[in-house]
Amino acid sequence: MNKTELIDHIAQQADISKTAAARALEAVIGGVRATLEKGDSVTLVGFGTFAVGERIARTGRDPRTGAAITIEAAKIPKFRAGKALKDALN
């Protein structure tokens, strides 16, 4: 399912227009993004938790030349599925 299909699904399930569904989806995504940018986590009970992870700096290899390169530390988004979502899939 892509974003357009998700908007269609939301509009149908909530009995709202596609425009309103698109605004609602953008609001949710924007809220999650803003919270993660602050370094906090977002927990949706029954679905899962979005959090920020830390990746330490490390040494890697350039695949073309084989030369050693330094890969900088980075913050990465993480998602941990909740129990209800795991149970629904199994």
PDB file of N, CA, C and O in Angstrom:
ATOM      1  N   MET A   1       0.851  -1.173   0.000  1.00  0.00           N
ATOM      2  CA  MET A   1       0.000   0.000   0.000  1.00  0.00           C
ATOM      3  C   MET A   1       0.894   1.232   0.000  1.00  0.00           C
ATOM      4  O   MET A   1       1.821   1.342   0.802  1.00  0.00           O
ATOM      5  N   ASN A   2       0.606   2.145  -0.898  1.00  0.00           N
ATOM      6  CA  ASN A   2       1.364   3.392  -0.939  1.00  0.00           C
ATOM      7  C   ASN A   2       0.539   4.505  -0.279  1.00  0.00           C
ATOM      8  O   ASN A   2      -0.560   4.259   0.218  1.00  0.00           O
ATOM      9  N   LYS A   3       1.071   5.715  -0.280  1.00  0.00           N
ATOM     10  CA  LYS A   3       0.426   6.832   0.417  1.00  0.00           C
ATOM     11  C   LYS A   3      -0.949   7.139  -0.166  1.00  0.00           C
ATOM     12  O   LYS A   3      -1.892   7.382   0.587  1.00  0.00           O
ATOM     13  N   THR A   4      -1.081   7.135  -1.478  1.00  0.00           N
ATOM     14  CA  THR A   4      -2.360   7.421  -2.119  1.00  0.00           C
ATOM     15  C   THR A   4      -3.407   6.383  -1.727  1.00  0.00           C
ATOM     16  O   THR A   4      -4.549   6.732  -1.428  1.00  0.00           O
ATOM     17  N   GLU A   5      -3.023   5.127  -1.728  1.00  0.00           N
ATOM     18  CA  GLU A   5      -3.949   4.061  -1.343  1.00  0.00           C
ATOM     19  C   GLU A   5      -4.334   4.180   0.130  1.00  0.00           C
ATOM     20  O   GLU A   5      -5.474   3.896   0.499  1.00  0.00           O
ATOM     21  N   LEU A   6      -3.388   4.598   0.972  1.00  0.00           N
ATOM     22  CA  LEU A   6      -3.686   4.793   2.391  1.00  0.00           C
ATOM     23  C   LEU A   6      -4.674   5.940   2.580  1.00  0.00           C
ATOM     24  O   LEU A   6      -5.585   5.840   3.402  1.00  0.00           O
ATOM     25  N   ILE A   7      -4.507   7.019   1.833  1.00  0.00           N
ATOM     26  CA  ILE A   7      -5.447   8.143   1.895  1.00  0.00           C
ATOM     27  C   ILE A   7      -6.843   7.688   1.469  1.00  0.00           C
ATOM     28  O   ILE A   7      -7.835   8.046   2.103  1.00  0.00           O
ATOM     29  N   ASP A   8      -6.917   6.902   0.401  1.00  0.00           N
ATOM     30  CA  ASP A   8      -8.202   6.374  -0.047  1.00  0.00           C
ATOM     31  C   ASP A   8      -8.848   5.515   1.041  1.00  0.00           C
ATOM     32  O   ASP A   8     -10.050   5.619   1.285  1.00  0.00           O
ATOM     33  N   HIS A   9      -8.060   4.680   1.684  1.00  0.00           N
ATOM     34  CA  HIS A   9      -8.554   3.800   2.747  1.00  0.00           C
ATOM     35  C   HIS A   9      -9.071   4.616   3.936  1.00  0.00           C
ATOM     36  O   HIS A   9     -10.143   4.330   4.469  1.00  0.00           O
ATOM     37  N   ILE A  10      -8.314   5.621   4.345  1.00  0.00           N
ATOM     38  CA  ILE A  10      -8.732   6.483   5.458  1.00  0.00           C
ATOM     39  C   ILE A  10     -10.037   7.190   5.109  1.00  0.00           C
ATOM     40  O   ILE A  10     -10.952   7.236   5.931  1.00  0.00           O
ATOM     41  N   ALA A  11     -10.131   7.736   3.909  1.00  0.00           N
ATOM     42  CA  ALA A  11     -11.339   8.453   3.484  1.00  0.00           C
ATOM     43  C   ALA A  11     -12.559   7.541   3.511  1.00  0.00           C
ATOM     44  O   ALA A  11     -13.640   7.942   3.942  1.00  0.00           O
ATOM     45  N   GLN A  12     -12.374   6.322   3.049  1.00  0.00           N
ATOM     46  CA  GLN A  12     -13.488   5.379   3.012  1.00  0.00           C
ATOM     47  C   GLN A  12     -13.889   4.939   4.414  1.00  0.00           C
ATOM     48  O   GLN A  12     -15.077   4.914   4.735  1.00  0.00           O
ATOM     49  N   GLN A  13     -12.916   4.593   5.250  1.00  0.00           N
ATOM     50  CA  GLN A  13     -13.208   4.100   6.597  1.00  0.00           C
ATOM     51  C   GLN A  13     -13.796   5.179   7.497  1.00  0.00           C
ATOM     52  O   GLN A  13     -14.679   4.891   8.305  1.00  0.00           O
ATOM     53  N   ALA A  14     -13.322   6.419   7.373  1.00  0.00           N
ATOM     54  CA  ALA A  14     -13.781   7.513   8.232  1.00  0.00           C
ATOM     55  C   ALA A  14     -14.951   8.276   7.619  1.00  0.00           C
ATOM     56  O   ALA A  14     -15.497   9.188   8.240  1.00  0.00           O
ATOM     57  N   ASP A  15     -15.337   7.899   6.389  1.00  0.00           N
ATOM     58  CA  ASP A  15     -16.420   8.560   5.673  1.00  0.00           C
ATOM     59  C   ASP A  15     -16.182  10.072   5.580  1.00  0.00           C
ATOM     60  O   ASP A  15     -17.046  10.886   5.907  1.00  0.00           O
ATOM     61  N   ILE A  16     -14.961  10.413   5.116  1.00  0.00           N
ATOM     62  CA  ILE A  16     -14.580  11.807   4.901  1.00  0.00           C
ATOM     63  C   ILE A  16     -14.022  11.939   3.492  1.00  0.00           C
ATOM     64  O   ILE A  16     -13.784  10.939   2.814  1.00  0.00           O
ATOM     65  N   SER A  17     -13.818  13.164   3.059  1.00  0.00           N
ATOM     66  CA  SER A  17     -13.283  13.380   1.711  1.00  0.00           C
ATOM     67  C   SER A  17     -11.806  12.976   1.659  1.00  0.00           C
ATOM     68  O   SER A  17     -11.130  12.887   2.683  1.00  0.00           O
ATOM     69  N   LYS A  18     -11.334  12.738   0.444  1.00  0.00           N
ATOM     70  CA  LYS A  18      -9.923  12.396   0.266  1.00  0.00           C
ATOM     71  C   LYS A  18      -9.023  13.558   0.676  1.00  0.00           C
ATOM     72  O   LYS A  18      -7.924  13.342   1.186  1.00  0.00           O
ATOM     73  N   THR A  19      -9.483  14.779   0.457  1.00  0.00           N
ATOM     74  CA  THR A  19      -8.710  15.959   0.842  1.00  0.00           C
ATOM     75  C   THR A  19      -8.540  16.007   2.355  1.00  0.00           C
ATOM     76  O   THR A  19      -7.443  16.264   2.852  1.00  0.00           O
ATOM     77  N   ALA A  20      -9.622  15.761   3.085  1.00  0.00           N
ATOM     78  CA  ALA A  20      -9.557  15.759   4.553  1.00  0.00           C
ATOM     79  C   ALA A  20      -8.691  14.602   5.052  1.00  0.00           C
ATOM     80  O   ALA A  20      -7.940  14.752   6.016  1.00  0.00           O
ATOM     81  N   ALA A  21      -8.798  13.459   4.396  1.00  0.00           N
ATOM     82  CA  ALA A  21      -7.989  12.303   4.781  1.00  0.00           C
ATOM     83  C   ALA A  21      -6.506  12.593   4.547  1.00  0.00           C
ATOM     84  O   ALA A  21      -5.661  12.220   5.361  1.00  0.00           O
ATOM     85  N   ALA A  22      -6.194  13.259   3.432  1.00  0.00           N
ATOM     86  CA  ALA A  22      -4.802  13.603   3.136  1.00  0.00           C
ATOM     87  C   ALA A  22      -4.258  14.580   4.178  1.00  0.00           C
ATOM     88  O   ALA A  22      -3.121  14.437   4.627  1.00  0.00           O
ATOM     89  N   ARG A  23      -5.068  15.579   4.568  1.00  0.00           N
ATOM     90  CA  ARG A  23      -4.641  16.528   5.609  1.00  0.00           C
ATOM     91  C   ARG A  23      -4.431  15.820   6.939  1.00  0.00           C
ATOM     92  O   ARG A  23      -3.477  16.117   7.659  1.00  0.00           O
ATOM     93  N   ALA A  24      -5.315  14.886   7.269  1.00  0.00           N
ATOM     94  CA  ALA A  24      -5.187  14.150   8.527  1.00  0.00           C
ATOM     95  C   ALA A  24      -3.918  13.298   8.533  1.00  0.00           C
ATOM     96  O   ALA A  24      -3.191  13.267   9.527  1.00  0.00           O
ATOM     97  N   LEU A  25      -3.658  12.617   7.434  1.00  0.00           N
ATOM     98  CA  LEU A  25      -2.449  11.791   7.343  1.00  0.00           C
ATOM     99  C   LEU A  25      -1.196  12.649   7.440  1.00  0.00           C
ATOM    100  O   LEU A  25      -0.254  12.293   8.148  1.00  0.00           O
ATOM    101  N   GLU A  26      -1.177  13.777   6.735  1.00  0.00           N
ATOM    102  CA  GLU A  26      -0.025  14.686   6.803  1.00  0.00           C
ATOM    103  C   GLU A  26       0.175  15.216   8.218  1.00  0.00           C
ATOM    104  O   GLU A  26       1.311  15.391   8.660  1.00  0.00           O
ATOM    105  N   ALA A  27      -0.929  15.476   8.937  1.00  0.00           N
ATOM    106  CA  ALA A  27      -0.829  15.952  10.318  1.00  0.00           C
ATOM    107  C   ALA A  27      -0.208  14.893  11.217  1.00  0.00           C
ATOM    108  O   ALA A  27       0.621  15.210  12.070  1.00  0.00           O
ATOM    109  N   VAL A  28      -0.598  13.649  11.034  1.00  0.00           N
ATOM    110  CA  VAL A  28      -0.032  12.557  11.836  1.00  0.00           C
ATOM    111  C   VAL A  28       1.448  12.385  11.528  1.00  0.00           C
ATOM    112  O   VAL A  28       2.268  12.291  12.441  1.00  0.00           O
ATOM    113  N   ILE A  29       1.788  12.344  10.256  1.00  0.00           N
ATOM    114  CA  ILE A  29       3.188  12.182   9.863  1.00  0.00           C
ATOM    115  C   ILE A  29       4.025  13.352  10.364  1.00  0.00           C
ATOM    116  O   ILE A  29       5.134  13.158  10.862  1.00  0.00           O
ATOM    117  N   GLY A  30       3.493  14.575  10.230  1.00  0.00           N
ATOM    118  CA  GLY A  30       4.201  15.757  10.713  1.00  0.00           C
ATOM    119  C   GLY A  30       4.401  15.730  12.217  1.00  0.00           C
ATOM    120  O   GLY A  30       5.458  16.126  12.709  1.00  0.00           O
ATOM    121  N   GLY A  31       3.397  15.267  12.952  1.00  0.00           N
ATOM    122  CA  GLY A  31       3.514  15.163  14.404  1.00  0.00           C
ATOM    123  C   GLY A  31       4.572  14.155  14.826  1.00  0.00           C
ATOM    124  O   GLY A  31       5.352  14.413  15.743  1.00  0.00           O
ATOM    125  N   VAL A  32       4.598  13.014  14.161  1.00  0.00           N
ATOM    126  CA  VAL A  32       5.616  11.997  14.457  1.00  0.00           C
ATOM    127  C   VAL A  32       7.001  12.545  14.138  1.00  0.00           C
ATOM    128  O   VAL A  32       7.930  12.391  14.931  1.00  0.00           O
ATOM    129  N   ARG A  33       7.141  13.184  12.979  1.00  0.00           N
ATOM    130  CA  ARG A  33       8.433  13.741  12.563  1.00  0.00           C
ATOM    131  C   ARG A  33       8.926  14.796  13.553  1.00  0.00           C
ATOM    132  O   ARG A  33      10.089  14.774  13.954  1.00  0.00           O
ATOM    133  N   ALA A  34       8.043  15.723  13.951  1.00  0.00           N
ATOM    134  CA  ALA A  34       8.432  16.793  14.877  1.00  0.00           C
ATOM    135  C   ALA A  34       8.857  16.229  16.229  1.00  0.00           C
ATOM    136  O   ALA A  34       9.815  16.711  16.835  1.00  0.00           O
ATOM    137  N   THR A  35       8.146  15.215  16.697  1.00  0.00           N
ATOM    138  CA  THR A  35       8.491  14.606  17.977  1.00  0.00           C
ATOM    139  C   THR A  35       9.835  13.895  17.903  1.00  0.00           C
ATOM    140  O   THR A  35      10.643  13.999  18.827  1.00  0.00           O
ATOM    141  N   LEU A  36      10.082  13.172  16.808  1.00  0.00           N
ATOM    142  CA  LEU A  36      11.362  12.483  16.638  1.00  0.00           C
ATOM    143  C   LEU A  36      12.508  13.482  16.504  1.00  0.00           C
ATOM    144  O   LEU A  36      13.605  13.231  17.004  1.00  0.00           O
ATOM    145  N   GLU A  37      12.268  14.616  15.833  1.00  0.00           N
ATOM    146  CA  GLU A  37      13.308  15.639  15.690  1.00  0.00           C
ATOM    147  C   GLU A  37      13.729  16.192  17.047  1.00  0.00           C
ATOM    148  O   GLU A  37      14.883  16.580  17.230  1.00  0.00           O
ATOM    149  N   LYS A  38      12.798  16.228  18.000  1.00  0.00           N
ATOM    150  CA  LYS A  38      13.119  16.688  19.360  1.00  0.00           C
ATOM    151  C   LYS A  38      13.827  15.613  20.168  1.00  0.00           C
ATOM    152  O   LYS A  38      14.317  15.886  21.263  1.00  0.00           O
ATOM    153  N   GLY A  39      13.888  14.389  19.641  1.00  0.00           N
ATOM    154  CA  GLY A  39      14.559  13.301  20.328  1.00  0.00           C
ATOM    155  C   GLY A  39      13.629  12.462  21.186  1.00  0.00           C
ATOM    156  O   GLY A  39      14.085  11.560  21.889  1.00  0.00           O
ATOM    157  N   ASP A  40      12.339  12.741  21.141  1.00  0.00           N
ATOM    158  CA  ASP A  40      11.364  11.978  21.913  1.00  0.00           C
ATOM    159  C   ASP A  40      10.841  10.808  21.087  1.00  0.00           C
ATOM    160  O   ASP A  40      11.165  10.675  19.907  1.00  0.00           O
ATOM    161  N   SER A  41      10.025   9.957  21.725  1.00  0.00           N
ATOM    162  CA  SER A  41       9.432   8.832  21.017  1.00  0.00           C
ATOM    163  C   SER A  41       7.920   9.012  20.947  1.00  0.00           C
ATOM    164  O   SER A  41       7.332   9.760  21.727  1.00  0.00           O
ATOM    165  N   VAL A  42       7.305   8.312  19.996  1.00  0.00           N
ATOM    166  CA  VAL A  42       5.850   8.341  19.812  1.00  0.00           C
ATOM    167  C   VAL A  42       5.351   6.914  19.983  1.00  0.00           C
ATOM    168  O   VAL A  42       5.772   6.013  19.257  1.00  0.00           O
ATOM    169  N   THR A  43       4.445   6.707  20.953  1.00  0.00           N
ATOM    170  CA  THR A  43       3.888   5.388  21.204  1.00  0.00           C
ATOM    171  C   THR A  43       2.411   5.384  20.847  1.00  0.00           C
ATOM    172  O   THR A  43       1.630   6.173  21.379  1.00  0.00           O
ATOM    173  N   LEU A  44       2.039   4.498  19.953  1.00  0.00           N
ATOM    174  CA  LEU A  44       0.643   4.285  19.586  1.00  0.00           C
ATOM    175  C   LEU A  44       0.261   2.917  20.141  1.00  0.00           C
ATOM    176  O   LEU A  44       0.621   1.886  19.572  1.00  0.00           O
ATOM    177  N   VAL A  45      -0.474   2.914  21.261  1.00  0.00           N
ATOM    178  CA  VAL A  45      -0.801   1.680  21.954  1.00  0.00           C
ATOM    179  C   VAL A  45      -1.522   0.732  20.996  1.00  0.00           C
ATOM    180  O   VAL A  45      -2.475   1.117  20.318  1.00  0.00           O
ATOM    181  N   GLY A  46      -1.054  -0.504  20.953  1.00  0.00           N
ATOM    182  CA  GLY A  46      -1.621  -1.508  20.070  1.00  0.00           C
ATOM    183  C   GLY A  46      -0.982  -1.532  18.695  1.00  0.00           C
ATOM    184  O   GLY A  46      -1.164  -2.491  17.944  1.00  0.00           O
ATOM    185  N   PHE A  47      -0.238  -0.496  18.358  1.00  0.00           N
ATOM    186  CA  PHE A  47       0.412  -0.446  17.044  1.00  0.00           C
ATOM    187  C   PHE A  47       1.919  -0.556  17.178  1.00  0.00           C
ATOM    188  O   PHE A  47       2.521  -1.486  16.640  1.00  0.00           O
ATOM    189  N   GLY A  48       2.546   0.387  17.893  1.00  0.00           N
ATOM    190  CA  GLY A  48       3.990   0.331  18.057  1.00  0.00           C
ATOM    191  C   GLY A  48       4.561   1.649  18.511  1.00  0.00           C
ATOM    192  O   GLY A  48       3.833   2.594  18.817  1.00  0.00           O
ATOM    193  N   THR A  49       5.893   1.697  18.551  1.00  0.00           N
ATOM    194  CA  THR A  49       6.605   2.877  19.032  1.00  0.00           C
ATOM    195  C   THR A  49       7.630   3.322  17.996  1.00  0.00           C
ATOM    196  O   THR A  49       8.428   2.527  17.499  1.00  0.00           O
ATOM    197  N   PHE A  50       7.584   4.612  17.687  1.00  0.00           N
ATOM    198  CA  PHE A  50       8.592   5.238  16.844  1.00  0.00           C
ATOM    199  C   PHE A  50       9.590   5.907  17.777  1.00  0.00           C
ATOM    200  O   PHE A  50       9.189   6.608  18.706  1.00  0.00           O
ATOM    201  N   ALA A  51      10.884   5.701  17.545  1.00  0.00           N
ATOM    202  CA  ALA A  51      11.908   6.281  18.412  1.00  0.00           C
ATOM    203  C   ALA A  51      13.118   6.673  17.570  1.00  0.00           C
ATOM    204  O   ALA A  51      13.218   6.328  16.392  1.00  0.00           O
ATOM    205  N   VAL A  52      14.035   7.403  18.207  1.00  0.00           N
ATOM    206  CA  VAL A  52      15.271   7.813  17.545  1.00  0.00           C
ATOM    207  C   VAL A  52      16.398   6.944  18.083  1.00  0.00           C
ATOM    208  O   VAL A  52      16.564   6.819  19.296  1.00  0.00           O
ATOM    209  N   GLY A  53      17.169   6.348  17.190  1.00  0.00           N
ATOM    210  CA  GLY A  53      18.316   5.550  17.570  1.00  0.00           C
ATOM    211  C   GLY A  53      19.598   6.283  17.216  1.00  0.00           C
ATOM    212  O   GLY A  53      19.613   7.165  16.357  1.00  0.00           O
ATOM    213  N   GLU A  54      20.656   5.907  17.883  1.00  0.00           N
ATOM    214  CA  GLU A  54      21.970   6.499  17.635  1.00  0.00           C
ATOM    215  C   GLU A  54      22.856   5.469  16.936  1.00  0.00           C
ATOM    216  O   GLU A  54      22.960   4.327  17.383  1.00  0.00           O
ATOM    217  N   ARG A  55      23.482   5.871  15.860  1.00  0.00           N
ATOM    218  CA  ARG A  55      24.453   5.021  15.174  1.00  0.00           C
ATOM    219  C   ARG A  55      25.814   5.669  15.390  1.00  0.00           C
ATOM    220  O   ARG A  55      26.018   6.831  15.039  1.00  0.00           O
ATOM    221  N   ILE A  56      26.742   4.916  15.966  1.00  0.00           N
ATOM    222  CA  ILE A  56      28.061   5.474  16.275  1.00  0.00           C
ATOM    223  C   ILE A  56      28.903   5.610  15.012  1.00  0.00           C
ATOM    224  O   ILE A  56      28.643   4.955  14.002  1.00  0.00           O
ATOM    225  N   ALA A  57      29.908   6.463  15.084  1.00  0.00           N
ATOM    226  CA  ALA A  57      30.837   6.620  13.961  1.00  0.00           C
ATOM    227  C   ALA A  57      31.642   5.330  13.826  1.00  0.00           C
ATOM    228  O   ALA A  57      31.941   4.667  14.819  1.00  0.00           O
ATOM    229  N   ARG A  58      31.985   4.987  12.602  1.00  0.00           N
ATOM    230  CA  ARG A  58      32.743   3.756  12.376  1.00  0.00           C
ATOM    231  C   ARG A  58      33.559   3.876  11.100  1.00  0.00           C
ATOM    232  O   ARG A  58      33.379   4.810  10.317  1.00  0.00           O
ATOM    233  N   THR A  59      34.445   2.934  10.903  1.00  0.00           N
ATOM    234  CA  THR A  59      35.268   2.904   9.704  1.00  0.00           C
ATOM    235  C   THR A  59      34.651   1.916   8.724  1.00  0.00           C
ATOM    236  O   THR A  59      34.283   0.803   9.102  1.00  0.00           O
ATOM    237  N   GLY A  60      34.540   2.326   7.470  1.00  0.00           N
ATOM    238  CA  GLY A  60      34.004   1.462   6.428  1.00  0.00           C
ATOM    239  C   GLY A  60      34.955   1.403   5.253  1.00  0.00           C
ATOM    240  O   GLY A  60      36.060   1.941   5.315  1.00  0.00           O
ATOM    241  N   ARG A  61      34.537   0.760   4.198  1.00  0.00           N
ATOM    242  CA  ARG A  61      35.352   0.623   2.989  1.00  0.00           C
ATOM    243  C   ARG A  61      34.591   1.173   1.793  1.00  0.00           C
ATOM    244  O   ARG A  61      33.402   0.906   1.623  1.00  0.00           O
ATOM    245  N   ASP A  62      35.290   1.945   0.966  1.00  0.00           N
ATOM    246  CA  ASP A  62      34.721   2.419  -0.290  1.00  0.00           C
ATOM    247  C   ASP A  62      34.668   1.205  -1.218  1.00  0.00           C
ATOM    248  O   ASP A  62      35.716   0.627  -1.507  1.00  0.00           O
ATOM    249  N   PRO A  63      33.484   0.794  -1.699  1.00  0.00           N
ATOM    250  CA  PRO A  63      33.391  -0.419  -2.514  1.00  0.00           C
ATOM    251  C   PRO A  63      34.122  -0.332  -3.856  1.00  0.00           C
ATOM    252  O   PRO A  63      34.526  -1.355  -4.410  1.00  0.00           O
ATOM    253  N   ARG A  64      34.290   0.879  -4.376  1.00  0.00           N
ATOM    254  CA  ARG A  64      34.974   1.011  -5.667  1.00  0.00           C
ATOM    255  C   ARG A  64      36.485   0.914  -5.535  1.00  0.00           C
ATOM    256  O   ARG A  64      37.146   0.273  -6.352  1.00  0.00           O
ATOM    257  N   THR A  65      37.037   1.560  -4.492  1.00  0.00           N
ATOM    258  CA  THR A  65      38.495   1.617  -4.367  1.00  0.00           C
ATOM    259  C   THR A  65      39.035   0.721  -3.275  1.00  0.00           C
ATOM    260  O   THR A  65      40.219   0.384  -3.285  1.00  0.00           O
ATOM    261  N   GLY A  66      38.187   0.325  -2.324  1.00  0.00           N
ATOM    262  CA  GLY A  66      38.653  -0.483  -1.206  1.00  0.00           C
ATOM    263  C   GLY A  66      39.324   0.337  -0.127  1.00  0.00           C
ATOM    264  O   GLY A  66      39.782  -0.215   0.873  1.00  0.00           O
ATOM    265  N   ALA A  67      39.391   1.665  -0.313  1.00  0.00           N
ATOM    266  CA  ALA A  67      40.032   2.541   0.669  1.00  0.00           C
ATOM    267  C   ALA A  67      39.157   2.668   1.916  1.00  0.00           C
ATOM    268  O   ALA A  67      37.929   2.629   1.837  1.00  0.00           O
ATOM    269  N   ALA A  68      39.805   2.818   3.052  1.00  0.00           N
ATOM    270  CA  ALA A  68      39.088   3.003   4.309  1.00  0.00           C
ATOM    271  C   ALA A  68      38.487   4.405   4.347  1.00  0.00           C
ATOM    272  O   ALA A  68      39.145   5.383   3.995  1.00  0.00           O
ATOM    273  N   ILE A  69      37.225   4.490   4.781  1.00  0.00           N
ATOM    274  CA  ILE A  69      36.556   5.782   4.916  1.00  0.00           C
ATOM    275  C   ILE A  69      35.916   5.851   6.301  1.00  0.00           C
ATOM    276  O   ILE A  69      35.631   4.824   6.917  1.00  0.00           O
ATOM    277  N   THR A  70      35.698   7.058   6.774  1.00  0.00           N
ATOM    278  CA  THR A  70      35.048   7.243   8.059  1.00  0.00           C
ATOM    279  C   THR A  70      33.570   7.529   7.820  1.00  0.00           C
ATOM    280  O   THR A  70      33.211   8.444   7.079  1.00  0.00           O
ATOM    281  N   ILE A  71      32.725   6.734   8.458  1.00  0.00           N
ATOM    282  CA  ILE A  71      31.284   6.933   8.383  1.00  0.00           C
ATOM    283  C   ILE A  71      30.886   7.666   9.657  1.00  0.00           C
ATOM    284  O   ILE A  71      31.116   7.169  10.760  1.00  0.00           O
ATOM    285  N   GLU A  72      30.291   8.845   9.508  1.00  0.00           N
ATOM    286  CA  GLU A  72      29.970   9.682  10.651  1.00  0.00           C
ATOM    287  C   GLU A  72      28.831   9.095  11.478  1.00  0.00           C
ATOM    288  O   GLU A  72      28.029   8.301  10.986  1.00  0.00           O
ATOM    289  N   ALA A  73      28.776   9.503  12.743  1.00  0.00           N
ATOM    290  CA  ALA A  73      27.675   9.118  13.617  1.00  0.00           C
ATOM    291  C   ALA A  73      26.384   9.723  13.068  1.00  0.00           C
ATOM    292  O   ALA A  73      26.409  10.779  12.435  1.00  0.00           O
ATOM    293  N   ALA A  74      25.266   9.057  13.310  1.00  0.00           N
ATOM    294  CA  ALA A  74      23.987   9.538  12.782  1.00  0.00           C
ATOM    295  C   ALA A  74      22.853   9.122  13.699  1.00  0.00           C
ATOM    296  O   ALA A  74      22.952   8.144  14.440  1.00  0.00           O
ATOM    297  N   LYS A  75      21.779   9.884  13.633  1.00  0.00           N
ATOM    298  CA  LYS A  75      20.540   9.516  14.302  1.00  0.00           C
ATOM    299  C   LYS A  75      19.657   8.851  13.267  1.00  0.00           C
ATOM    300  O   LYS A  75      19.546   9.333  12.140  1.00  0.00           O
ATOM    301  N   ILE A  76      19.025   7.740  13.644  1.00  0.00           N
ATOM    302  CA  ILE A  76      18.194   7.007  12.709  1.00  0.00           C
ATOM    303  C   ILE A  76      16.817   6.745  13.327  1.00  0.00           C
ATOM    304  O   ILE A  76      16.713   6.548  14.537  1.00  0.00           O
ATOM    305  N   PRO A  77      15.766   6.740  12.509  1.00  0.00           N
ATOM    306  CA  PRO A  77      14.443   6.408  13.040  1.00  0.00           C
ATOM    307  C   PRO A  77      14.325   4.899  13.229  1.00  0.00           C
ATOM    308  O   PRO A  77      14.841   4.114  12.434  1.00  0.00           O
ATOM    309  N   LYS A  78      13.631   4.511  14.304  1.00  0.00           N
ATOM    310  CA  LYS A  78      13.398   3.099  14.582  1.00  0.00           C
ATOM    311  C   LYS A  78      11.914   2.897  14.849  1.00  0.00           C
ATOM    312  O   LYS A  78      11.236   3.804  15.330  1.00  0.00           O
ATOM    313  N   PHE A  79      11.413   1.714  14.539  1.00  0.00           N
ATOM    314  CA  PHE A  79      10.040   1.359  14.842  1.00  0.00           C
ATOM    315  C   PHE A  79      10.030   0.003  15.515  1.00  0.00           C
ATOM    316  O   PHE A  79      10.640  -0.949  15.029  1.00  0.00           O
ATOM    317  N   ARG A  80       9.336  -0.078  16.632  1.00  0.00           N
ATOM    318  CA  ARG A  80       9.186  -1.352  17.331  1.00  0.00           C
ATOM    319  C   ARG A  80       7.695  -1.662  17.365  1.00  0.00           C
ATOM    320  O   ARG A  80       6.915  -0.902  17.939  1.00  0.00           O
ATOM    321  N   ALA A  81       7.301  -2.761  16.763  1.00  0.00           N
ATOM    322  CA  ALA A  81       5.892  -3.141  16.689  1.00  0.00           C
ATOM    323  C   ALA A  81       5.351  -3.480  18.069  1.00  0.00           C
ATOM    324  O   ALA A  81       6.050  -4.066  18.895  1.00  0.00           O
ATOM    325  N   GLY A  82       4.107  -3.108  18.309  1.00  0.00           N
ATOM    326  CA  GLY A  82       3.438  -3.410  19.567  1.00  0.00           C
ATOM    327  C   GLY A  82       2.905  -4.831  19.577  1.00  0.00           C
ATOM    328  O   GLY A  82       2.848  -5.493  18.540  1.00  0.00           O
ATOM    329  N   LYS A  83       2.512  -5.296  20.765  1.00  0.00           N
ATOM    330  CA  LYS A  83       2.038  -6.661  20.929  1.00  0.00           C
ATOM    331  C   LYS A  83       0.802  -6.937  20.081  1.00  0.00           C
ATOM    332  O   LYS A  83       0.722  -7.986  19.442  1.00  0.00           O
ATOM    333  N   ALA A  84      -0.159  -6.024  20.060  1.00  0.00           N
ATOM    334  CA  ALA A  84      -1.394  -6.242  19.287  1.00  0.00           C
ATOM    335  C   ALA A  84      -1.091  -6.382  17.799  1.00  0.00           C
ATOM    336  O   ALA A  84      -1.708  -7.207  17.125  1.00  0.00           O
ATOM    337  N   LEU A  85      -0.154  -5.596  17.274  1.00  0.00           N
ATOM    338  CA  LEU A  85       0.207  -5.701  15.859  1.00  0.00           C
ATOM    339  C   LEU A  85       0.895  -7.025  15.590  1.00  0.00           C
ATOM    340  O   LEU A  85       0.608  -7.679  14.588  1.00  0.00           O
ATOM    341  N   LYS A  86       1.798  -7.429  16.470  1.00  0.00           N
ATOM    342  CA  LYS A  86       2.476  -8.720  16.304  1.00  0.00           C
ATOM    343  C   LYS A  86       1.473  -9.869  16.340  1.00  0.00           C
ATOM    344  O   LYS A  86       1.544 -10.795  15.533  1.00  0.00           O
ATOM    345  N   ASP A  87       0.531  -9.795  17.296  1.00  0.00           N
ATOM    346  CA  ASP A  87      -0.479 -10.849  17.412  1.00  0.00           C
ATOM    347  C   ASP A  87      -1.376 -10.912  16.172  1.00  0.00           C
ATOM    348  O   ASP A  87      -1.764 -11.998  15.743  1.00  0.00           O
ATOM    349  N   ALA A  88      -1.705  -9.755  15.600  1.00  0.00           N
ATOM    350  CA  ALA A  88      -2.554  -9.713  14.412  1.00  0.00           C
ATOM    351  C   ALA A  88      -1.876 -10.385  13.217  1.00  0.00           C
ATOM    352  O   ALA A  88      -2.545 -10.952  12.353  1.00  0.00           O
ATOM    353  N   LEU A  89      -0.558 -10.316  13.175  1.00  0.00           N
ATOM    354  CA  LEU A  89       0.181 -10.892  12.049  1.00  0.00           C
ATOM    355  C   LEU A  89       0.442 -12.378  12.202  1.00  0.00           C
ATOM    356  O   LEU A  89       0.730 -13.071  11.226  1.00  0.00           O
ATOM    357  N   ASN A  90       0.341 -12.867  13.431  1.00  0.00           N
ATOM    358  CA  ASN A  90       0.640 -14.287  13.671  1.00  0.00           C
ATOM    359  C   ASN A  90      -0.598 -15.051  13.883  1.00  0.00           C
ATOM    360  O   ASN A  90      -0.547 -16.262  14.099  1.00  0.00           O
TER     361      ASN A  90
END
